Amino acid sequence: MPTTRDDDTERSAAGMDYDFPLRDKASELGNTFAADGPNALFDAIENMLPESWREHIRTFPLAAVVIGVGAGIFLGMRKGDEIIAAGTAMITAAAMENVTNVMHAATHPGE
């Protein structure tokens, strides 16, 4: 929703300032990933979807998969290196979390 703010330096040419909820949600995703690991990140991404999108995905799962594959191929062609780096970081974080849990269970057998 546009608002007029004279004290804000980030404005469009018409002087209107648009709120960016996606920027706030992306910040929350980063904090969630750092605090709770990859599983919490996937839950947070799922919660970002509006309920109407979730209903469409439940109604048309095949179309959702096709759109997801198409978007994945497009992004892979454009941002392949960054996606591989992000995927590697997530897999590494999940693996380290599992190793930590195993090591904790091995050193503290009664807990």
Secondary structure, DSSP 8 states (H G I E B T S, - for coil): -EEE-SS-S---TTSEEE--HHHHHHHHHHHHHHHH-HHHHHHHHHHHS-HHHHHHHHH-HHHHHHHHHHHHHHHHHHHHHHHHHHHHHHHHHHHHHHHHHHHHHHH-TT-
